Amino acid sequence: MHRCSHLRPARAIAAVALLATVAAGCNEDSTPTTEAAPTTASTTSGASTSAAAGEPQTITVTATGHAHGQPDSLTMTIGAEVTSPSVSEALSTLSTKLTALIGFLGDSGIPSEDIQTVWLSTYPIYDGFDGEGSPRITGYQASVALNVQVSDLDTAGTLIDGATFVLGDALRLQGLSWTIADSDPLLATARVDGVERARRQAEQIAEAAGLELGELQSISVNVDGTALPYATAGGADAEGLPLNPGTQLVTVSIRAVYAASPAGDG
């Protein structure tokens, strides 16, 4: 009995020592480690430089290329508006006016596919109130509008004069839209201009940053579809209402990425 009681404390001490060793091993395995992440320096003014660790340095620029050209096509919105005591009478009168206008345009060389009806409406005309306090209808107004595409700009003013003769006081002119039918040559010029501008920007940035500009890495082009009109001298019609097409601005946006390295590296 006494012999067994002497062995129990020794076994307990050994078990405690074993648990301590296992706990110490678990603490060592669970210790977290951290690594420094690479950084990138950049600007937000249309150009940037990258300097991430282990990666080649680059300069990214954006530029806008420009080209001007004279419009060679015109879309006129010509309309008519009439007033009559009833809706049916207003529409009948308007139909007569519209038929005469379309006939005149066809006789003037405008093909039917270049004439499009874009607006037709009728609405009542009010004047004061009746005995019950409701708005009093005194007549009806009917209106129509056509988009007329004109490729011969020399005839545009004459067409308006002729429409005035056909429609009289019912004529409503609602706008002119000048376009360039074939813009490909202008876009080509704008692309070249944009690429040259991007290259000059990259060279300036590299010089200011003490870098040597390398080869072009990538380039992308975005076409701005909006053409902006600019007035120019001349361009009036010889006869009829003088209309001036002016010039239009076509633009493209260029984004270019160039390689770069510290100046003097070779």
Salt bridges, closest charged atoms under 4 A:
GLU81 OE1 - ARG172 NH2 3.21
ASP193 OD2 - HIS66 ND1 3.78
ASP193 OD2 - ARG197 NE 2.75
GLU203 OE2 - ARG199 NE 3.14
